[in-house]
């Protein structure tokens, strides 16, 4: 209780600033609503943090590779949703993390009969053309596992289009993202199948500042995130968002 009160004091006493925030479209974390606004449960967490800090902000949606490069080189820029890896520790200060939805490689059921899936290993598919988001942690992971024919794209919604047109054999995605994109593209979800689970990518996703950002700014946002976590607000935001989402 004392920690929460202290956090509220630190947050409320800080001088308000304007923060640049960069991200990408990535379901279910950052989702374009029908009215054009940006939603998704990670976006709602970001907005809740800003309501605590009192800072103004603008969220810029761009291809992931550009968002990452922006946050990598510009101090006081906030980026989300970013996977926390050891290699990134030298570049970013981590504000907080939440569990990530499970990622799979997906294919057309006509090409990958279900009975093969339980026996599949990742290396069995390294010669298949596989669409990934350019610069993403998944792309880097597959490269490190010797996938020879990666097809990088800038936007998540391009992945399923490539698959159904048979331009690639595999795409990356969570169950939620694949289901929603299938609905948007009028694709029968039953025509798609999980080929292999990327178990090593079942890690947390986070919110981070450039390492050279103002230390007081970093601390203020760590306090705000911890307050959301300790009061149960993080769990409620995620639960309520999934309850409302299709």
Backbone torsions as a table, in degrees:
resi	resn	phi	psi	omega
1	UNK	NA	-44.4	178.6
2	UNK	-61.6	-37.5	179.6
3	UNK	-63.3	-41.0	-179.7
4	UNK	-64.6	-44.0	179.1
5	UNK	-62.0	-43.9	178.7
6	UNK	-60.7	-42.6	179.5
7	UNK	-61.1	-43.1	-179.2
8	UNK	-63.0	-37.4	178.8
9	UNK	-67.1	-44.3	179.8
10	UNK	-60.6	-44.9	-178.3
11	UNK	-65.3	-45.8	-173.8
12	UNK	-72.4	-26.3	-177.0
13	UNK	-85.1	-14.2	-176.4
14	UNK	-70.8	147.4	178.1
15	UNK	-73.3	131.1	-177.9
16	UNK	-66.6	140.1	178.2
17	UNK	-131.0	171.7	173.2
18	UNK	-106.6	125.9	-173.6
19	UNK	-114.2	132.3	173.1
20	UNK	-87.4	129.1	-178.9
21	UNK	-120.7	132.8	179.0
22	UNK	-121.9	144.7	-179.8
23	UNK	-161.5	-174.5	177.1
24	UNK	-131.1	171.2	168.2
25	UNK	-80.5	120.5	-179.3
26	UNK	-155.4	103.7	179.7
27	UNK	-72.7	144.1	1.0
28	UNK	-94.4	16.3	-171.8
29	UNK	-84.6	-45.7	177.1
30	UNK	-129.7	112.1	-171.4
31	UNK	-126.3	133.0	176.0
32	UNK	-78.1	119.2	178.5
33	UNK	-78.8	165.2	179.8
34	UNK	-63.6	-28.1	179.9
35	UNK	-84.8	4.6	177.3
36	UNK	93.1	-12.5	179.5
37	UNK	-76.6	159.7	178.0
38	UNK	-92.4	127.0	177.4
39	UNK	-121.6	-150.2	-175.5
40	UNK	98.6	149.4	-171.9
41	UNK	-70.6	-28.0	175.6
42	UNK	-70.5	-35.5	175.9
43	UNK	-63.5	-38.4	178.4
44	UNK	-67.0	-33.9	175.1
45	UNK	-65.8	-42.5	177.7
46	UNK	-58.6	-46.7	-179.4
47	UNK	-64.0	-36.8	178.2
48	UNK	-65.8	-37.5	176.9
49	UNK	-63.2	-43.5	-179.1
50	UNK	-67.6	-29.1	176.2
51	UNK	-67.0	-26.6	177.2
52	UNK	-81.9	-41.0	-176.9
53	UNK	-77.7	-25.7	-177.7
54	UNK	79.7	3.2	178.7
55	UNK	-76.1	151.6	169.4
56	UNK	-87.1	161.0	-175.8
57	UNK	-159.5	159.6	167.4
58	UNK	-134.4	133.4	179.8
59	UNK	-98.6	120.6	179.1
60	UNK	-104.5	121.1	178.9
61	UNK	-96.3	128.7	-176.4
62	UNK	-153.6	168.5	174.1
63	UNK	-54.6	145.2	-173.5
64	UNK	-57.6	-41.1	-177.9
65	UNK	-58.9	-39.3	180.0
66	UNK	-73.5	-39.6	177.8
67	UNK	-60.5	-43.8	-179.0
68	UNK	-64.0	-45.4	-179.8
69	UNK	-64.0	-36.6	178.5
70	UNK	-62.7	-50.3	-179.5
71	UNK	-68.3	-29.7	-179.1
72	UNK	-66.3	-33.6	-171.2
73	UNK	-110.9	-11.9	-176.4
74	UNK	-113.1	120.3	176.5
75	UNK	-63.1	153.8	176.0
76	UNK	64.3	20.8	174.0
77	UNK	-101.2	131.0	179.7
78	UNK	-98.4	135.1	179.2
79	UNK	-126.7	142.7	174.3
80	UNK	-155.9	159.4	-14.2
81	UNK	-88.9	122.8	-172.7
82	UNK	-121.2	132.5	179.4
83	UNK	-74.1	133.5	179.7
84	UNK	-83.4	111.3	176.0
85	UNK	-120.8	160.0	-179.9
86	UNK	-61.5	-37.7	-178.6
87	UNK	-65.1	-27.2	-177.7
88	UNK	-85.8	-10.5	-177.6
89	UNK	-60.9	-30.7	-178.7
90	UNK	-75.0	-11.7	-175.7
91	UNK	-111.2	-21.6	-170.9
92	UNK	-132.0	151.6	168.8
93	UNK	-104.2	126.1	-173.0
94	UNK	-90.3	122.7	-178.6
95	UNK	-82.7	-40.1	179.4
96	UNK	178.6	165.5	-176.8
97	UNK	-139.7	153.1	175.1
98	UNK	-133.2	156.5	179.6
99	UNK	-60.5	144.5	-178.8
100	UNK	-99.8	144.5	174.3
101	UNK	-66.4	150.6	-177.7
102	UNK	-65.7	135.0	179.1
103	UNK	-103.5	137.7	177.4
104	UNK	-125.8	159.9	160.8
105	UNK	-91.8	132.2	-176.9
106	UNK	-115.6	150.3	174.9
107	UNK	-142.0	177.2	174.3
108	UNK	-77.2	135.3	-177.3
109	UNK	-60.7	-30.1	179.5
110	UNK	-66.2	-23.3	-179.6
111	UNK	-97.8	-23.9	-176.5
112	UNK	-129.6	84.9	178.0
113	UNK	-55.2	141.6	-173.1
114	UNK	-58.4	-32.7	-175.2
115	UNK	-64.3	-17.1	178.4
116	UNK	-80.3	-22.5	-167.4
117	UNK	-63.9	-42.4	-175.8
118	UNK	-65.7	-19.7	-178.7
119	UNK	-100.7	2.0	-173.2
120	UNK	-77.1	143.1	169.0
121	UNK	-121.6	155.6	-174.9
122	UNK	-57.0	-41.4	-175.4
123	UNK	-67.1	-15.9	177.9
124	UNK	-66.5	-17.1	-171.7
125	UNK	-116.1	12.3	-172.6
126	UNK	-70.0	-14.7	178.6
127	UNK	-98.7	0.8	178.3
128	UNK	-82.6	144.3	173.9
129	UNK	-68.3	124.3	-172.2
130	UNK	-130.2	123.1	179.9
131	UNK	-87.2	133.8	-179.5
132	UNK	-138.8	162.2	175.1
133	UNK	-80.0	127.5	-175.7
134	UNK	-56.8	128.3	176.6
135	UNK	79.2	3.2	-176.8
136	UNK	-77.9	162.6	176.7
137	UNK	-62.0	-35.1	178.2
138	UNK	-64.4	-42.4	178.4
139	UNK	-61.5	-44.3	179.3
140	UNK	-63.9	-39.0	179.7
141	UNK	-63.4	-46.4	-179.1
142	UNK	-67.1	-36.2	175.3
143	UNK	-60.7	-41.2	-179.4
144	UNK	-68.5	-17.3	177.1
145	UNK	-103.5	22.7	169.1
146	UNK	65.9	32.4	170.8
147	UNK	-70.2	124.4	-169.1
148	UNK	-91.6	-19.4	-170.9
149	UNK	-131.7	61.7	176.4
150	UNK	-79.7	139.6	178.3
151	UNK	-116.5	99.5	-176.6
152	UNK	-78.2	139.3	175.4
153	UNK	-128.1	163.5	-177.2
154	UNK	-89.2	-28.9	-172.9
155	UNK	-128.0	143.1	-176.7
156	UNK	-59.6	-37.5	-176.3
157	UNK	-66.2	-13.8	177.7
158	UNK	-75.4	-21.8	-172.4
159	UNK	-62.1	-53.7	-176.3
160	UNK	-65.6	-35.2	178.4
161	UNK	-60.0	-41.9	178.3
162	UNK	-64.8	-38.0	-177.9
163	UNK	-67.8	-49.1	-175.4
164	UNK	-69.6	-24.0	175.4
165	UNK	-86.3	1.9	178.0
166	UNK	60.0	34.0	172.6
167	UNK	-81.2	-24.1	176.0
168	UNK	-135.9	164.5	179.4
169	UNK	-96.7	-26.9	-174.6
170	UNK	-138.0	150.3	172.2
171	UNK	-137.4	162.4	177.6
172	UNK	-96.9	152.5	175.5
173	UNK	168.1	158.4	172.4
174	UNK	-89.0	166.6	177.3
175	UNK	-59.4	-42.6	-177.8
176	UNK	-64.5	-45.8	-177.3
177	UNK	-66.8	-41.7	-179.7
178	UNK	-65.5	-42.4	179.6
179	UNK	-61.4	-45.2	-178.4
180	UNK	-68.1	-41.5	179.2
181	UNK	-68.3	-34.2	176.2
182	UNK	-62.8	-41.7	178.3
183	UNK	-63.7	-43.6	-179.2
184	UNK	-65.4	-31.5	-177.3
185	UNK	-97.9	6.2	-178.3
186	UNK	56.1	42.4	177.6
187	UNK	-102.6	133.7	178.4
188	UNK	-69.1	116.8	180.0
189	UNK	-57.6	-26.7	-179.9
190	UNK	-68.7	-14.4	178.6
191	UNK	-84.2	-3.8	-177.8
192	UNK	-111.6	150.6	-178.2
193	UNK	-143.0	143.5	172.5
194	UNK	-73.0	123.5	-178.5
195	UNK	-92.4	-44.1	178.8
196	UNK	-157.0	140.8	176.5
197	UNK	-84.7	133.2	177.5
198	UNK	-88.8	76.9	-169.5
199	UNK	-61.4	-33.8	-178.1
200	UNK	-71.9	-11.4	178.1
201	UNK	-97.3	6.0	177.2
202	UNK	-80.3	67.8	-177.1
203	UNK	-123.1	179.1	-179.4
204	UNK	-79.7	155.0	170.8
205	UNK	-111.6	151.9	-170.3
206	UNK	-135.8	-178.1	176.1
207	UNK	-121.7	134.0	-173.5
208	UNK	-146.5	155.4	170.3
209	UNK	-110.9	151.9	168.9
210	UNK	-51.3	141.2	-175.4
211	UNK	-59.8	-28.1	-176.9
212	UNK	-90.4	11.7	180.0
213	UNK	-70.8	162.5	179.0
214	UNK	-57.3	122.1	-178.5
215	UNK	-57.7	-34.8	179.2
216	UNK	-68.2	-35.9	176.8
217	UNK	-65.0	-45.8	178.8
218	UNK	-59.2	-46.4	-178.4
219	UNK	-63.4	-38.5	-179.1
220	UNK	-61.9	-40.0	-178.8
221	UNK	-77.4	-30.3	172.6
222	UNK	-63.0	-41.7	178.2
223	UNK	-62.6	-42.6	-179.1
224	UNK	-64.6	-43.7	179.5
225	UNK	-64.1	-43.1	179.8
226	UNK	-62.6	-34.6	177.7
227	UNK	-66.5	-42.8	177.0
228	UNK	-61.6	-38.5	-179.0
229	UNK	-69.9	-48.2	-174.1
230	UNK	-68.5	-25.3	179.6
231	UNK	-91.1	-1.6	-179.8
232	UNK	84.5	4.3	-176.9
233	UNK	-65.9	-36.0	179.7
234	UNK	-60.2	-46.8	-179.8
235	UNK	-63.7	-40.5	-179.2
236	UNK	-66.2	-40.2	-179.8
237	UNK	-61.2	-47.1	-179.3
238	UNK	-65.9	-45.5	-179.4
239	UNK	-60.6	-46.6	-177.3
240	UNK	-68.2	-35.3	-179.7
241	UNK	-66.2	-44.4	179.5
242	UNK	-66.0	-32.6	178.5
243	UNK	-66.3	-31.0	-179.5
244	UNK	-88.6	-24.4	-173.5
245	UNK	-76.1	154.6	-179.0
246	UNK	-66.3	NA	NA
